[in-house]
Amino acid sequence: MAIKTESIDNKEFKGKHIRLDPTYYILKEEIKKMQKVDFLECKKLNEHNIEISSGSYVDNYLNKDVGIKYLRVGNIKPYSINEAERNTKYVSNEINEKNKVGFKDVILGRTQATTEKLAVASIIDENSSGSYISQHVSKLNTKNSSISPEFLVSYLNSDFYIHQLKIASHGDTRVELTHSQLKELLIFLPDKATVKKIENNVSEIFSLNKKANALLRKAFDILKKNLDIQELKNYQSFSLNNNKLFNADIWNPKCNLPGYEQIQKEMISKHETIQLSNKKLFKIRRGKEVGSKNYIVGLKKSDSDIAFIRTSDVINYEIDLFPDYFVDESFERMPNLAKKGDIIFSRDGVVGETAMICEKDRALIASGFYIISKKEGLDISSEYFFTCMSSFEVGKIPALMRTVYASTIPHLQKRKKDSSELQNFYIPIISKDAQDEITDAVKKAFEHKNTRKKIIMNNRSILDSIFKSTNS
């Protein structure tokens, strides 16, 4: 969106909050114009009787089987929570009830590195209801409000909201949205028919997300059942002989857990397998960096720009529609442009994070990922391959066996004698019927995800078109 030049009276610089920020005053003028539009009802968030609260800090994490979900800023993505187990922490259920979230509460991160990242809100579904939230997360309860949670979550993921954050948020090294500032944010309500359309869209987004997640769980369960592999033992201690330790060449106890090797050996003995490093069957390339000088963020982004996907931009086995950064469409010629059906597998940061590229996705992939495509001669589906790479037994275990830490950041490391970091990854070939069942479930799941993305984009365009029409 192009920002127009405005002349500001010097009286505007006087008062309690003096800011020498041109954007602040330009956006204030644009919002004043919106307040004068007849078909937009304008009230502060506080005037809609929306209850605002925050969570609390917890540093004692528990295992999943004895704890409840602890939602932090990184779990909050547009419309839906990132439910990936690798990013989820669990805490004791014996905590203050007021710091838990309920069904259809709306949550947002109130501290972030940039204003654009603050403009993210999720609506709580049945799976996340009862979770505990951190001190950096704000909960918005609409039970006593005339505004529905469906409209609110849409509004908080729109350009309307980002504009106001440019005015309200502040901070030194990070931006912060306090409760007092949040209460002062303006909510512009369009006509009832438009509000209803937005609410119906969110209900469909909600339903599609639930269906897609259930289908993916079904696919993982089918794979696990057909692999028929022992559960990983909880080793308190173990020993390695010198030859094995030197052959492994990573002197890290976690990488050398006997259970990892035993599970992989059992899988190879029970099933025909394909080695991922086989260049005749798989095309593997590294993502590439574009340089921070080429990043486009927030309101500077245009519809033609391309998403730039880093490891934090993978959500529930797909890539984020609204990642932190975009790049100009001229970068489309770069070799790290992902195509429908490609699998991305993270090699840095959170190692072993996977996503499959949807039809709706148009993205460049950062160097923290491998981009993996199966070749035509390989008689397995992309959906089955994705399920294998996303499973603990096939994808996570070999990644854990080769994960090293450079300072504090984990990386996937190859052995000196290997030609690839993915040398010890094996894809099992289970029965054709089970493969077909997995393929069908995953294909339907990603059809739901793709439709969901289309509806999210439609929802955003409804609100953003109103903003653009009132400021043209």
C-alpha positions as CSV (number, residue, x, y, z in Angstrom):
1,M,0.0,0.0,0.0
2,A,1.4,3.4,-0.9
3,I,1.6,5.9,2.0
4,K,0.4,9.4,1.0
5,T,2.1,12.5,2.3
6,E,0.1,14.5,4.9
7,S,0.7,18.0,6.4
8,I,0.6,18.0,10.2
9,D,-0.1,21.0,12.3
10,N,2.7,21.5,14.9
11,K,0.1,21.3,17.6
12,E,0.0,17.6,17.0
13,F,3.5,17.4,18.3
14,K,2.5,18.6,21.7
15,G,0.9,16.5,24.4
16,K,1.6,13.5,26.6
17,H,3.1,11.3,23.8
18,I,5.5,13.2,21.6
19,R,6.6,11.0,18.6
20,L,8.9,12.1,15.8
21,D,7.6,9.4,13.5
22,P,6.0,10.5,10.2
23,T,4.1,7.2,9.8
24,Y,2.4,7.7,13.2
25,Y,0.8,11.0,12.1
26,I,0.0,9.8,8.5
27,L,-1.8,6.8,9.8
28,K,-3.6,8.8,12.4
29,E,-5.0,11.0,9.6
30,E,-6.1,7.9,7.6
31,I,-7.9,6.5,10.6
32,K,-9.7,9.8,11.2
33,K,-11.0,9.6,7.6
34,M,-12.3,6.1,8.3
35,Q,-14.1,7.2,11.4
36,K,-16.2,9.6,9.2
37,V,-17.4,6.9,6.8
38,D,-21.1,6.3,7.3
39,F,-21.2,2.6,6.7
40,L,-18.5,1.8,9.2
41,E,-19.4,1.6,12.9
42,C,-16.4,2.6,14.9
43,K,-15.9,1.7,18.6
44,K,-12.9,1.0,20.8
45,L,-12.2,-2.6,21.7
46,N,-13.0,-1.8,25.3
47,E,-16.5,-0.5,24.3
48,H,-17.4,-3.9,22.9
49,N,-17.2,-5.5,26.4
50,I,-14.3,-7.8,25.4
51,E,-12.5,-9.1,28.4
52,I,-8.7,-8.9,28.1
53,S,-6.2,-10.9,30.2
54,S,-2.7,-12.4,30.0
55,G,-1.1,-15.6,31.0
56,S,1.9,-16.2,33.3
57,Y,5.5,-17.3,33.1
58,V,6.2,-21.0,33.7
59,D,9.7,-22.5,33.5
60,N,9.0,-26.1,34.7
61,Y,8.0,-28.2,31.6
62,L,6.5,-31.6,31.9
63,N,6.0,-34.6,29.5
64,K,2.9,-34.6,27.3
65,D,1.3,-37.5,29.2
66,V,1.2,-35.6,32.5
67,G,0.9,-32.0,31.5
68,I,-1.3,-29.5,29.5
69,K,-0.3,-27.4,26.5
70,Y,1.6,-24.2,27.2
71,L,0.9,-21.7,24.4
72,R,3.6,-19.2,23.7
73,V,3.9,-16.4,21.1
74,G,5.5,-18.9,18.6
75,N,2.4,-21.1,18.7
76,I,0.2,-18.3,17.5
77,K,-0.4,-18.2,13.8
78,P,-3.1,-16.6,11.6
79,Y,-6.5,-18.1,12.6
80,S,-5.1,-21.3,14.1
81,I,-2.6,-22.6,16.6
82,N,0.5,-24.3,15.4
83,E,0.0,-27.7,16.9
84,A,3.3,-29.3,15.9
85,E,4.6,-31.4,18.8
86,R,8.1,-30.2,18.2
87,N,7.1,-26.6,19.1
88,T,4.7,-27.4,22.0
89,K,5.6,-27.4,25.7
90,Y,3.5,-28.9,28.5
91,V,3.1,-27.6,32.1
92,S,1.3,-28.7,35.2
93,N,-2.5,-28.6,35.2
94,E,-2.4,-27.3,38.8
95,I,-2.3,-23.7,37.8
96,N,-4.5,-20.6,37.9
97,E,-7.6,-21.3,35.9
98,K,-7.8,-17.6,34.7
99,N,-4.6,-18.2,32.7
100,K,-6.2,-21.0,30.7
101,V,-7.9,-20.5,27.3
102,G,-11.4,-21.7,26.5
103,F,-13.2,-22.7,23.3
104,K,-13.3,-19.8,20.8
105,D,-11.2,-17.4,22.9
106,V,-9.0,-15.3,20.7
107,I,-5.3,-15.0,21.6
108,L,-2.5,-12.8,20.3
109,G,1.2,-12.3,21.1
110,R,1.6,-8.9,22.8
111,T,5.4,-8.7,22.4
112,Q,7.3,-9.3,19.2
113,A,10.4,-8.2,17.3
114,T,8.4,-6.1,14.8
115,T,4.9,-4.5,14.6
116,E,4.0,-6.8,11.6
117,K,4.6,-9.9,13.8
118,L,2.1,-8.5,16.4
119,A,-0.6,-8.6,13.7
120,V,-1.3,-12.3,14.3
121,A,-4.3,-13.8,16.2
122,S,-5.5,-17.4,16.6
123,I,-8.9,-18.7,17.6
124,I,-8.9,-21.6,20.1
125,D,-10.5,-24.8,19.0
126,E,-11.5,-27.9,21.0
127,N,-7.9,-29.4,20.7
128,S,-6.3,-26.3,22.4
129,S,-9.1,-25.5,24.8
130,G,-7.9,-25.7,28.4
131,S,-4.3,-24.8,27.4
132,Y,-2.2,-22.4,29.6
133,I,-0.9,-19.2,28.1
134,S,2.4,-17.4,28.7
135,Q,2.8,-13.9,30.1
136,H,3.5,-12.6,26.5
137,V,0.1,-13.8,25.2
138,S,-3.1,-11.8,25.6
139,K,-6.5,-13.6,25.7
140,L,-9.7,-11.9,24.4
141,N,-12.9,-13.3,25.7
142,T,-16.0,-12.2,23.6
143,K,-18.7,-14.1,25.6
144,N,-20.3,-10.9,26.8
145,S,-19.6,-8.9,23.6
146,S,-21.8,-8.1,20.6
147,I,-18.7,-8.9,18.4
148,S,-18.2,-12.6,17.6
149,P,-14.8,-14.3,18.0
150,E,-15.0,-15.2,14.3
151,F,-15.1,-11.5,13.2
152,L,-12.6,-10.5,15.9
153,V,-9.9,-13.0,14.7
154,S,-10.4,-11.8,11.1
155,Y,-10.1,-8.2,12.1
156,L,-6.9,-8.9,14.1
157,N,-5.4,-10.5,11.0
158,S,-6.1,-7.6,8.7
159,D,-4.3,-4.5,7.5
160,F,-6.8,-2.5,9.5
161,Y,-5.2,-3.9,12.7
162,I,-1.6,-3.5,11.4
163,H,-2.2,0.2,10.8
164,Q,-3.3,0.8,14.3
165,L,-0.4,-1.1,15.8
166,K,1.9,1.3,14.1
167,I,0.3,3.9,16.3
168,A,-0.3,2.0,19.5
169,S,2.7,-0.3,19.9
170,H,6.0,0.8,21.4
171,G,9.2,-0.6,22.9
172,D,13.0,-0.3,22.8
173,T,14.4,-3.5,21.3
174,R,11.0,-5.2,20.9
175,V,7.5,-3.8,20.2
176,E,4.9,-4.3,22.8
177,L,1.1,-3.9,23.0
178,T,0.0,-3.2,26.5
179,H,-3.6,-4.0,27.8
180,S,-4.3,-0.3,28.0
181,Q,-3.3,0.2,24.3
182,L,-5.2,-2.9,23.3
183,K,-8.4,-1.5,24.9
184,E,-8.0,1.7,22.9
185,L,-7.7,0.0,19.5
186,L,-10.6,0.8,17.2
187,I,-12.8,-1.8,15.7
188,F,-14.4,-0.8,12.4
189,L,-17.6,-2.9,11.8
190,P,-18.9,-2.9,8.2
191,D,-22.6,-3.7,7.4
192,K,-24.2,-6.8,8.8
193,A,-24.1,-8.8,5.6
194,T,-20.4,-8.3,5.3
195,V,-19.9,-9.2,9.0
196,K,-22.0,-12.4,8.5
197,K,-19.9,-13.3,5.4
198,I,-16.7,-13.0,7.4
199,E,-18.1,-15.0,10.3
200,N,-19.2,-17.8,7.9
201,N,-15.8,-17.8,6.3
202,V,-14.1,-18.3,9.7
203,S,-16.4,-21.1,10.6
204,E,-15.4,-22.8,7.4
205,I,-11.7,-22.1,8.1
206,F,-12.2,-23.6,11.5
207,S,-13.9,-26.7,10.2
208,L,-11.4,-27.3,7.4
209,N,-8.4,-27.0,9.8
210,K,-10.1,-29.6,12.1
211,K,-10.7,-32.0,9.2
212,A,-7.2,-31.7,7.8
213,N,-5.6,-32.3,11.2
214,A,-7.7,-35.4,11.8
215,L,-6.9,-36.8,8.4
216,L,-3.1,-36.3,9.0
217,R,-3.4,-38.0,12.3
218,K,-5.1,-40.9,10.6
219,A,-2.3,-41.2,8.0
220,F,0.4,-41.2,10.7
221,D,-1.5,-43.9,12.7
222,I,-1.8,-46.1,9.6
223,L,1.9,-45.8,8.9
224,K,2.9,-46.5,12.5
225,K,0.6,-49.6,12.6
226,N,2.0,-51.0,9.4
227,L,5.6,-50.3,10.3
228,D,5.1,-52.5,13.4
229,I,8.2,-51.2,15.2
230,Q,9.0,-51.3,18.9
231,E,8.5,-48.2,21.0
232,L,11.6,-46.2,22.0
233,K,12.9,-47.2,25.4
234,N,13.7,-44.6,28.0
235,Y,17.5,-45.1,28.5
236,Q,18.9,-43.7,31.8
237,S,22.4,-44.7,30.8
238,F,24.2,-46.7,28.1
239,S,27.8,-47.3,26.9
240,L,29.5,-47.4,23.5
241,N,32.7,-49.1,22.5
242,N,35.5,-47.1,20.9
243,N,34.9,-48.3,17.4
244,K,31.3,-47.4,17.4
245,L,31.9,-44.0,18.9
246,F,34.6,-43.1,16.3
247,N,32.4,-44.4,13.5
248,A,29.5,-42.2,14.6
249,D,31.9,-39.2,14.8
250,I,29.3,-37.2,16.9
251,W,30.2,-37.5,20.5
252,N,26.7,-36.6,21.8
253,P,24.8,-39.1,23.9
254,K,21.4,-38.2,22.4
255,C,22.7,-38.9,18.9
256,N,24.0,-42.3,19.9
257,L,21.0,-43.7,21.8
258,P,20.8,-47.4,21.2
259,G,17.1,-47.2,20.7
260,Y,17.4,-45.1,17.6
261,E,19.7,-47.6,15.9
262,Q,17.5,-50.5,17.0
263,I,14.3,-49.0,15.6
264,Q,16.0,-48.2,12.3
265,K,17.5,-51.7,12.0
266,E,14.1,-53.2,12.8
267,M,12.4,-51.1,10.1
268,I,15.0,-52.1,7.5
269,S,14.7,-55.8,8.5
270,K,10.9,-55.9,8.3
271,H,10.4,-53.8,5.1
272,E,11.9,-53.1,1.8
273,T,13.4,-49.6,2.0
274,I,14.6,-46.8,-0.4
275,Q,17.6,-44.7,0.6
276,L,16.8,-41.0,0.4
277,S,20.3,-40.2,-0.9
278,N,19.5,-42.2,-4.1
279,K,19.8,-39.5,-6.8
280,K,18.0,-41.6,-9.3
281,L,14.8,-41.5,-7.2
282,F,15.0,-38.2,-5.4
283,K,16.0,-34.7,-6.3
284,I,17.3,-32.9,-3.2
285,R,18.4,-29.2,-3.2
286,R,19.2,-26.7,-0.5
287,G,17.2,-23.6,0.0
288,K,19.0,-20.3,-0.5
289,E,19.1,-17.0,1.3
290,V,18.1,-13.8,-0.5
291,G,19.7,-11.4,1.9
292,S,17.9,-9.2,4.5
293,K,18.2,-6.1,2.3
294,N,15.6,-7.8,0.0
295,Y,13.1,-8.5,2.7
296,I,9.6,-7.0,2.3
297,V,7.4,-6.8,5.4
298,G,3.9,-5.9,6.4
299,L,2.3,-2.9,4.7
300,K,5.1,-2.6,2.1
301,K,4.1,-6.0,0.6
302,S,2.2,-6.2,-2.7
303,D,0.0,-9.0,-4.0
304,S,2.7,-10.1,-6.5
305,D,5.5,-10.6,-3.9
306,I,6.7,-14.1,-3.0
307,A,6.7,-15.6,0.5
308,F,10.2,-16.3,1.9
309,I,9.9,-19.3,4.1
310,R,12.2,-19.8,7.1
311,T,12.0,-22.6,9.7
312,S,9.6,-20.5,11.9
313,D,7.1,-20.3,9.0
314,V,6.1,-24.0,9.0
315,I,2.6,-24.5,10.6
316,N,1.0,-27.9,11.0
317,Y,2.9,-29.4,8.1
318,E,2.2,-26.5,5.7
319,I,3.9,-23.2,5.1
320,D,2.5,-20.0,6.5
321,L,0.3,-17.8,4.2
322,F,1.6,-14.7,6.1
323,P,5.3,-15.4,6.9
324,D,7.5,-12.7,8.4
325,Y,9.1,-11.8,5.1
326,F,8.4,-11.6,1.4
327,V,10.6,-10.8,-1.6
328,D,10.0,-9.2,-4.9
329,E,8.6,-11.3,-7.7
330,S,11.8,-10.9,-9.7
331,F,13.3,-13.6,-7.3
332,E,10.9,-16.1,-8.9
333,R,13.7,-17.3,-11.2
334,M,15.8,-18.6,-8.2
335,P,16.2,-22.4,-7.9
336,N,14.7,-22.5,-4.4
337,L,11.2,-21.7,-5.6
338,A,9.1,-24.6,-4.3
339,K,6.5,-26.4,-6.4
340,K,3.2,-28.2,-5.5
341,G,4.0,-31.6,-4.0
342,D,7.6,-30.7,-2.9
343,I,8.5,-31.7,0.6
344,I,10.6,-29.3,2.7
345,F,12.7,-30.7,5.6
346,S,14.4,-28.4,8.0
347,R,18.1,-28.9,8.6
348,D,18.8,-26.0,10.9
349,G,17.1,-24.7,14.1
350,V,14.2,-27.1,14.7
351,V,15.7,-30.0,12.8
352,G,13.2,-32.4,11.1
353,E,10.3,-29.9,10.6
354,T,8.4,-30.9,7.5
355,A,5.8,-29.3,5.2
356,M,4.3,-30.2,1.8
357,I,3.8,-27.4,-0.7
358,C,0.1,-26.7,-1.6
359,E,-1.3,-25.5,-4.9
360,K,-2.0,-22.1,-3.3
361,D,1.7,-21.7,-2.1
362,R,4.1,-19.5,-4.0
363,A,7.3,-19.5,-1.9
364,L,11.1,-19.3,-1.9
365,I,12.6,-21.6,0.7
366,A,15.5,-20.4,3.0
367,S,18.8,-22.3,3.4
368,G,17.6,-23.9,6.7
369,F,15.6,-26.4,4.6
370,Y,16.1,-29.2,2.1
371,I,13.7,-29.1,-0.8
372,I,12.9,-32.7,-1.8
373,S,11.1,-33.9,-4.9
374,K,10.5,-37.5,-5.8
375,K,11.3,-38.4,-9.4
376,E,8.8,-40.0,-11.9
377,G,10.4,-43.4,-11.7
378,L,9.7,-43.8,-8.0
379,D,6.4,-45.7,-7.5
380,I,5.3,-44.0,-4.3
381,S,3.0,-41.0,-4.0
382,S,4.2,-37.6,-2.7
383,E,1.6,-37.9,0.0
384,Y,3.1,-41.2,1.3
385,F,6.6,-39.8,1.1
386,F,5.5,-36.8,3.1
387,T,3.9,-39.0,5.8
388,C,7.1,-41.0,6.1
389,M,9.4,-37.9,6.4
390,S,7.0,-36.4,8.9
391,S,6.9,-39.5,11.1
392,F,9.0,-40.0,14.2
393,E,10.2,-43.4,13.1
394,V,11.2,-42.6,9.5
395,G,12.0,-38.8,9.6
396,K,12.7,-37.7,13.1
397,I,15.0,-40.6,14.4
398,P,17.6,-40.3,11.6
399,A,17.6,-36.5,12.0
400,L,18.2,-36.9,15.8
401,M,21.0,-39.3,15.1
402,R,22.9,-36.6,13.0
403,T,22.0,-33.4,14.9
404,V,24.9,-31.3,16.2
405,Y,24.9,-27.9,17.9
406,A,26.9,-25.0,16.6
407,S,27.0,-22.7,19.7
408,T,23.3,-23.0,20.6
409,I,21.7,-23.7,17.1
410,P,21.2,-27.4,16.1
411,H,22.2,-28.5,12.6
412,L,21.9,-31.7,10.6
413,Q,25.4,-33.0,10.1
414,K,26.7,-35.7,7.7
415,R,29.3,-38.3,8.6
416,K,32.7,-37.7,7.1
417,K,32.4,-40.8,4.9
418,D,28.9,-40.0,3.7
419,S,28.1,-38.0,0.6
420,S,24.9,-36.5,2.0
421,E,23.4,-35.3,5.3
422,L,20.4,-37.5,4.4
423,Q,22.5,-40.7,3.8
424,N,20.9,-42.5,6.8
425,F,17.3,-41.8,5.9
426,Y,15.3,-44.8,4.6
427,I,11.8,-44.8,3.2
428,P,10.0,-48.1,4.0
429,I,7.8,-49.7,1.4
430,I,4.7,-51.0,3.2
431,S,1.7,-52.7,1.6
432,K,0.1,-51.1,-1.5
433,D,-3.3,-51.0,0.3
434,A,-1.8,-49.1,3.3
435,Q,0.1,-46.7,1.0
436,D,-3.1,-46.0,-0.9
437,E,-5.1,-45.4,2.3
438,I,-2.4,-43.0,3.6
439,T,-2.2,-41.2,0.2
440,D,-6.0,-40.7,0.1
441,A,-6.1,-39.3,3.7
442,V,-3.1,-36.9,3.1
443,K,-4.4,-35.8,-0.3
444,K,-7.8,-34.9,1.2
445,A,-6.1,-33.2,4.1
446,F,-4.1,-30.9,1.8
447,E,-7.2,-30.2,-0.3
448,H,-8.8,-28.9,2.9
449,K,-5.6,-26.9,3.6
450,N,-5.6,-25.4,0.2
451,T,-9.3,-24.5,0.3
452,R,-8.7,-23.0,3.8
453,K,-5.9,-20.8,2.5
454,K,-8.2,-19.5,-0.3
455,I,-10.9,-18.6,2.2
456,I,-8.4,-16.9,4.5
457,M,-7.2,-14.8,1.5
458,N,-10.8,-14.0,0.6
459,N,-11.6,-13.0,4.2
460,R,-8.6,-10.7,4.3
461,S,-9.4,-9.1,1.0
462,I,-13.0,-8.3,2.2
463,L,-11.7,-6.2,5.0
464,D,-8.7,-4.7,3.2
465,S,-10.8,-3.6,0.3
466,I,-13.0,-1.6,2.7
467,F,-9.9,0.1,4.0
468,K,-8.5,0.9,0.6
469,S,-11.8,2.2,-0.7
470,T,-12.1,4.6,2.3
471,N,-8.6,5.9,1.9
472,S,-8.5,6.2,-1.9
